[in-house]
Amino acid sequence: MLSVFSSPGHYVQGRNATAALGAEMARLGIGGPVLIVAGASARRLLEQTWERSLGDAKIGYSVHDSGGECSGAEIARITDAVRESGGTVVLGAGGGKVLDSARAVADDLELPMISCPTAASSDAPCSALSVIYRETGDFEAYQLVRRNPALVLVDTSVIARAPARLLTAGMGDALATWFEARTCSAARVRNMRGGASTSSATALARLCYDTLLADGSQALAAVREHAVTPALERVVEANTLLSGLGFESSGLAAAHAVHNGLTAAPGTHSFLHGEKVAFGVLTQLVLEGAPAAEVETVLGFCTAVGLPTTLADLGLADADAETLSAIAIRATAPGETIHNEPFDVDVAMTVDALRAADALGRGWRRPG
């Protein structure tokens, strides 16, 4: 099996980076017209900057308001908007679901895609993968696209104005990167691009984890004050670039499969991707029999930044056997990434791991 490393064509991050959008596109030879698929906050915060930056670069554009969910229906609506506008580039501006929708459309139409996240809430901006949900909010499928974004532009001035919960969720998504990468690398399973992991991908995944532990609390404090600081810049890079490169070029394992399983429980639908992934990390560590010290480090980090450590934290305080079984059945479906674990995983094992992870989280909260 060949080793494969996948990455966006160009990554730009920093304070007021949106002002450089037109210049960066011109430098890369990307013209217009551009269809901007925009979340509500992105349009509110960035519309005037798009006008100046793209206008200065003489790049034509139009804006399509995102419908929210990354679903088949939403992808069809955006596709129609691109065709009607004559767009030759699709730009996603907003959260992970906005970016995933824009990426899926760009791939379907064989157009370049630009990723402009307004929150560091997941590792979606850099990848060549879209997570498709049903209109009801439960996970449907991964859509692997042919190319990573041509340009990822991350404006930390905008990130700092987003709700702190979004940064925390991004840290939950990024927390999984190292644990899933080391599992996939050790097992020599195929990564998200169909090849073996490289040493560089595994090293970036580890750097992602180390950065979260070192800077996560400081970055969260900065966002609560809408301040751009070096700690915030490092965590935004970890959530966005390091996690994106690490997961795509090393692979996913139990943590993300448990996330997908959790979406089968309606009580979790109000919770963010990274919040569910964080509990998936604890479940994966239980499945793998990780050392107590490692589990305690993860529990301590999650507690410090406000990530879920129990089923109650995800709206499942009264989860019964039927609910847990539904989660486990979805998490262990054929083709799920839980099967990248170096041992066979079944429904009963997954239910037990969910229960044990929940108990560890509840025990960690108990005084003394």
Number of C-alpha atoms within 10 A of each C-alpha: 9 9 16 18 20 21 19 21 14 15 16 15 19 17 16 14 17 25 18 19 25 23 18 19 18 16 11 13 8 20 19 18 18 24 25 27 28 28 22 15 17 20 20 10 13 16 13 11 17 19 16 16 18 23 13 11 18 15 18 14 22 15 18 17 15 25 19 17 20 25 24 15 13 19 24 13 16 24 20 12 18 24 12 9 15 14 20 20 23 30 25 31 31 25 25 28 26 29 31 27 28 31 33 29 25 27 20 13 15 14 16 20 28 31 32 30 30 28 31 33 31 30 28 27 37 31 29 24 21 24 19 22 18 14 15 11 17 18 20 15 14 11 15 17 19 14 20 24 25 20 24 26 23 29 25 28 19 23 26 27 18 19 14 22 19 23 28 27 28 29 36 31 32 31 30 29 35 27 22 28 28 22 20 26 21 11 14 18 22 21 27 22 20 17 19 22 29 17 14 14 27 25 15 24 30 20 18 29 23 15 20 24 19 14 17 26 18 16 26 25 16 18 24 15 11 18 17 19 16 13 20 25 20 19 29 32 21 32 32 29 27 27 34 30 26 35 29 26 33 38 30 30 29 31 28 27 24 30 26 27 25 30 25 21 18 14 15 22 17 11 15 20 24 27 27 29 29 30 31 30 29 31 26 27 21 21 20 15 11 12 10 11 9 11 19 15 12 19 22 18 20 24 15 13 22 17 24 25 29 25 22 16 18 21 16 17 12 9 15 9 10 9 17 22 19 17 24 26 19 20 30 22 16 10 10 19 23 25 20 23 20 15 11 9 16 15 18 13 14 25 21 17 22 26 18 17 25 22 14 19 25 14 12 16 13 7 5 5
